[in-house]
Amino acid sequence: MNDEQNLQALARQALQSLDLTSLNDNDSEDDIARLCRRADGPFGRVAAVCVWPRFAALARASLPGEIAVAAVANFPDGSADVARAVRDTLQIVEAGAQEVDLVLPYNSLMQGDIATVTTVLNDVRKACASLKLKVILETGCLVDPALIATASDLCIAAGADFLKTSTGKVPVSATPAAARTMLERIAHHASSTRAIGFKASGGIRTVRDAAVYIGLQREWLGPEAVGSARFRIGASSLLDDIESILGGNGPAQGAPRAAY
């Protein structure tokens, strides 16, 4: 396989695992409608569309059933307010979405308040028992690999289906180092009855960016784990590069940096 063929294969993998995301403060219904149209594109469908809870019902009504709807809870600050996190989650459930992307109370974890972290995780898990729960660790703030490992273990113990790196709202988003720590903990807890997934998010704008995380997923969890059931990429502008490559035009040049 030559370089062009390899890049196209990576682009197809990225497309199939993409959570096409719009979480701008000024998002409108028209913005979400456009996002949903892009999600079912000329080269195939993305895995999911990720939006604010208030747009989850609109996204669900606008998309084919094969594309999941994800919405964020306790976003982006990772508050210690348990009631708020549960309220967001129930709104997502009632909207008919399939996935909840919950921000871990990472400041509480950094302060050693494990009880609050555990309560938020457990209460949200109960509130969305039938949905896929993806927990955002905000690894750019946790920084210390030991804290990232602890956060990962707490999420897994609470029944999270995915561990996710970042909100994309702080200066440092996904990094290969954080991904390795999270994937190591997922691999450590691997069992035949529950396969936990990994989602890289924030700052991933090109297929070559995505390829780093595809490679790490394959290395730690095996080639069979490189698919939407266990691997996701949260991004907005990545689709521009994917479509350019799959359209035979090579990597997109000068694409605007979209807000995450």
N, C-alpha and C positions, 0 to 999 in steps of 0.2 A: 504494500500500500504506500503510495507516494504521499508527500506532505499535504497536497491539496485534498486527496481522498481522506487522509487522516483527520484533517481539520473539518471536513464535511461530516465525518462520522461523529466527531466530538460535538459538532453543532446539532446533529440529530439527537444525541443523548441529552444535551443541555435543554433542547426544546421540550422533550418528553418529560423532563424533570423540573420544568420551570414553574414557579409560583409567580405569575405575572402580577406585579404589585403597584398599587397606587395608594399612598398614605400621606398625601399632602394635606396641610391644614385647610386649604381652600378648595379641595375637591368638590365637584358638583355632580349632579346626576348625569349631565352630558359627558363629563370626564369618564365616569364609570361605564357609561354606554359605549364610548369609544374603546375603552380598555377591553371590554367584553368582546367587541367585534374583532379586535386584534388577537384575542386569545384563541380564536378558531380561524387560523390563517391559511395561507396557500400551501404551506409546507407541513401542516399538521396542527394538532391541538396541544396546548400547554397542559400541565398537570392540574393547575388550579389558578384561580384569581384570588388575590388577597386584598381586602379593603377594610375600611372602617365598619364597625357594626351597623351604623345607620344606613349603609349601602348594601348590606348583605342580601336583603330580600330582592332588591333591584338586580343585583348580580345573578342571583339564582334564577330569576325570571328571564334573564337575558341570555343565559348560556345553555348549551346542550348538557344533558345529564352526565355525559362522560367527563366534563370538566368540573372539578370540585370548586366549591366556594369556601374560602377561608376568611376569617375576620379576626381582628386583634382585640385582646382583652388586657386591661391594666397597662395600656400602651400610651406613651412610650416610656414613662418614668419608672415603671415597676414599683408602684406604691405599696405600702404595707396595709392599705385599706382593704380588708378582706371582703367587706360588703360590696365595694366598688368592683372588685375583680369578678365576684359572682354575678353581680348585676350585668356587667358587660357580657359575661358568658351566657347568661339566660337570654339576653337579647339576641345573641348569635344563634342559639338553639332555636328560638321562636321564629327567626327569619328563614329557617330551612337550610342553613349552611351545613357543611359536612366537617369543617375543621376549625379549631380554635387555636390561635397563636397567642399564647399567654406570656407576658413579660414577668419573669421571676422577680420577686422583691430583692434585687441584688444588693441594694444598699443595706438592707436588713442583714443579709448574709455577711457582708463585709464588716458589720458591727457585731457579729457573733450571735445574732438573734435567729437561731435555727427554728425556734418554735413558730415564729411568724411565717417564715418561709414554708415550713411544713403545712401550716394551717391553710395558707393560700393555695398551695398545690393540691392538698386533699379536698378542700371545699370546691375548687374549680373542677377537679376531676369528677366529683359526684354530680356537679351541675351539668356536665356534658358527657355523661357516661357512655352515650351511644356515638359520640363524635370522636374524631381523631384529635388528640391533644398534642400540640407542638409547643414546647416551652423555650422561650428566648432567654438565654443566660446573660446577655450583654457582656460578652467576654472582654470587650475593649475597656470596660471599667473594672472587671474582676482582676484582670491582668495575671495575677499569681496562678501558675498552673495548679497548685494545691487547692486554691479556691474554686477554680474551674472544675477540677475533679470532684470536689465536694458537691458543688451545684449539680453536676451531672448525676452523681449518685442519688441525691435527694429527689431529683426529677424522676429518675428511673424507679426508685422505690415507691413513689406516689402514683405510678402508672402512666407516665408520659409515653406517648407513641413515638415522638421525635424530640431530639435535642437540636436547638437552633442557636446559631452564634449571636445574632445582633439585631437591633432594631433598625440600624442605619441612621439613627438620629444623634449619635455621639461621634466624636472625632475619629475613634478607631473602631472599625467594623470587623468583618471576618478576617482572620489571619490563618495561615497554614499551621502555625504553632498551636493556636487555640483549637483548631480542628483536630489536630493529632491527639490532644489531650482528651477531647470529647469522644473521639472514635475509639481511643484505647479503653475508656470506661464502658462504652457500648459493647465493645468486643468482650470485655471482662464479664459483663452480665449476660452475654448471649445465651439463649436457651432455645430449644426446639419449639417451645410453646408461645414465645413472644419475641418477635423480631423488632427491635427498636431501630428507628431511622435517624438520619442526620440531615440537617438543613443548614447550608451556608448562605448567609444573607448580608447585604450591605457592601457596597463598593465593588461588586462583581458586574462589570460592564461589557466584557468581551468574552468570546468563546475561549480565548487563551487564558483568561482569568478563571473561567469555569473549569478548564481542563485540570488545573491544580487540584481542585476539590474532587473532581471525578477520579483522579489518580489516587488521592488519599482514601477515598471511599473504597475503591477496588483493593488497595493495599491492606486496609484494616479489616474490611468486612467481606471481601471476595467479589469477583466479577458479577455474581448473581445479585448483589445488593445495589448495583448501579442501575436503578430504575425508580419510577415514581413511588413505588410502594415503600422504599426505604431511603431514597435520596431525593432531596429537593434543593433548588437554588432560588432564593428570593431576590428578585431584581425587577427593575422597570426598563432600563435602556438596553439590557442584554439582548432582547428580542430583535433590535435593529441589526446587531452584528450577526445573529443567527440567520436572519432572513437574507442578509447580504451574502453570506457565505453559501447558503443553500441555493441561492439564486444564481450562483456562479460568478459573483462579482468580487469575491474575496472579502476580507474583513472590512467593515464599515469604516470610512475615513471621516474624521471630524464630526462624528455624531455628538449632538448636544448632551451634556450631562444632565440626566433626569433626576429630579428629587425623589428620594425613596420614602 
